Amino acid sequence: MNASRRIGPQRAASVLAVPAMLLVASLAGLILGLTGDGWRDAAASLLLALPVLIFLRSWLRRS
């Protein structure tokens, strides 16, 4: 690992902020998908695709 890319210790809240946001978005997507039709299905699809899109973005940035 390159020494210039190292970072110091971080607080737990800052480390867990993005995973917590993805958890909430995924749960909201699952609930919307199970409880409604129409616009709720579209919103559920977007919310459930969010973790996949964020993963792909970070994976493509690494390579």
C-alpha positions as CSV (number, residue, x, y, z in Angstrom):
1,M,0.0,0.0,0.0
2,N,1.3,3.4,-0.8
3,A,2.2,5.5,2.2
4,S,0.5,8.6,0.9
5,R,-2.8,6.8,0.8
6,R,-2.9,5.8,4.4
7,I,-5.3,7.6,6.7
8,G,-5.5,7.9,10.4
9,P,-8.0,6.4,12.8
10,Q,-11.6,7.2,12.1
11,R,-14.6,7.3,14.4
12,A,-17.0,4.4,14.2
13,A,-19.9,6.7,13.1
14,S,-18.0,7.9,10.1
15,V,-16.9,4.4,9.1
16,L,-20.4,3.0,9.5
17,A,-22.4,5.8,7.9
18,V,-22.5,4.5,4.4
19,P,-23.3,0.9,5.4
20,A,-26.1,2.1,7.6
21,M,-27.5,4.2,4.8
22,L,-27.4,1.2,2.5
23,L,-29.2,-0.9,5.1
24,V,-32.0,1.7,5.5
25,A,-32.3,2.0,1.7
26,S,-32.5,-1.8,1.3
27,L,-35.1,-2.2,4.0
28,A,-37.2,0.6,2.6
29,G,-37.0,-1.0,-0.9
30,L,-38.0,-4.3,0.5
31,I,-41.0,-2.9,2.4
32,L,-42.1,-0.7,-0.6
33,G,-41.8,-3.7,-2.9
34,L,-43.9,-5.9,-0.7
35,T,-46.6,-3.4,0.2
36,G,-47.5,-1.6,-3.0
37,D,-47.8,-1.4,-6.7
38,G,-47.1,1.2,-9.3
39,W,-44.8,3.9,-8.2
40,R,-43.9,1.9,-5.1
41,D,-42.4,-0.9,-7.3
42,A,-40.4,1.6,-9.2
43,A,-39.1,3.2,-6.0
44,A,-38.3,-0.3,-4.6
45,S,-36.3,-1.2,-7.7
46,L,-34.2,2.0,-7.4
47,L,-33.6,1.5,-3.7
48,L,-32.6,-2.1,-4.1
49,A,-30.3,-1.3,-7.0
50,L,-28.5,1.4,-5.0
51,P,-26.1,-1.0,-3.1
52,V,-25.2,-2.7,-6.4
53,L,-24.5,0.6,-8.1
54,I,-22.4,1.9,-5.3
55,F,-20.4,-1.4,-5.3
56,L,-19.9,-1.2,-9.1
57,R,-18.8,2.4,-8.8
58,S,-16.2,1.7,-6.1
59,W,-15.0,-1.4,-7.9
60,L,-14.5,0.4,-11.2
61,R,-12.6,3.3,-9.4
62,R,-10.2,0.8,-7.9
63,S,-9.1,-0.7,-11.2
